[in-house]
Amino acid sequence: MVNTKKNQVFLEKSASGQIAPHDDAYSIRDGHFVGHDGFIVPNNFSEFYQRFPTYVENWMRRRVRDCVSATEAEDWTQELLLHLAALPKRSKFRRDGKQDVIQTFVPERMHGANEARFRSFINQCLSNKFNTLYVKWRKRPLSNPRNLPLEVGAEIGISDEFCHSHSEYLRQAGCQSREREEQRFRLEEFVRFGEASIPGLQVALEAFHRTGNWKETAMIFSQPRCDAIQRRARQRGRELAT
């Protein structure tokens, strides 16, 4: 039976001594923080895991969304559970007698102790640890999606065709390179056909390639001249398209 006779309500106050509008009232009942919605904050990791045994697993599933293998997701889930279950030996919270992450929950820092505040606290702790694990995972040669698989027989060897056929990154890079080449070729063809009717087109495009934008190009050719070249180029492009 929960003792409700010795409830004490605490509200975080701002520097002026007034209750902040975004803070929620909470109480202490039998050594537990109790939110204004009646949610009882777990006292430690053991109590948290007993009440929410699948919380971390579900959080991990939503976070990775099948981006990694089931084995890696399970390994990360265990890493996160261990992270919540024990504070680092050098953690400053150990000086206060705390042993796990759940015990570091403070309602004043989370602006209350209701269920939403507590879940936000847990999600922040999981996100911080997950980001550390993810960075380490990306640095592993076998985990980085940009690295190439080298599972090939020694008698065959590694060829350019093999690398391109087994690398999504290289395939995309090759497509982009081909698109740039085709655009350059089409532009050169357009300039070759349009130079006669649009004086200064070749020089303007060369200046554009050097500056990278039409604003600086217009400063070189003067804005009216640059606008005239653009207008004639669009008109010529429509004529060639038809």
FENWOVEN-V265132 format. One record per backbone hydrogen bond with DSSP energy under -1.0 kcal/mol. CO is the residue of the C=O (numbers start at 1). NH is the residue of the N-H. Records with the same first field share a line. If there is no record, write none. Layout:
CO=NH / NH
//
This chain:
10=26
12=20
14=17
18=14
20=23
26=10
27=34
29=32
32=29
33=41
34=27
35=38
39=35
44=48
45=49
46=50
47=51
48=52
52=55
54=58
55=59
56=60
57=61
58=62
59=63
60=64
61=65
64=67
69=73
70=74
71=75
72=76
73=77
74=78
75=79
76=80
77=81
78=82
79=83
80=84
81=85
82=86
84=101
88=91
91=94
93=96 / 98
94=97
99=87
101=104
102=105
106=110
107=112
111=24
114=118
115=119
116=120
117=121
118=122
119=123
120=124
121=125
122=126
123=127
124=128
125=129
126=130
127=131
128=132
129=133
130=134
131=135
132=136
133=137
134=138
135=139
140=143 / 144
144=147
150=152
153=156 / 157
159=163
160=164
161=165
162=166
167=171
168=172
169=173
170=174
171=175
172=176
173=177
174=178
175=179
176=180
177=181
178=182
179=183
180=184
181=185
182=186
183=187
184=188
185=189
186=190
187=191
188=192
189=193
190=194
191=195
194=198
198=201
200=204
201=205
202=206
203=207
204=208
205=209
206=210
207=211
208=212
213=217
214=218
215=219
216=220
217=221
218=222
222=226
223=227
224=228
225=229
226=230
227=231
228=232
229=233
230=234
231=235
232=236
233=237
234=238
235=239
236=240
237=241
238=242
//
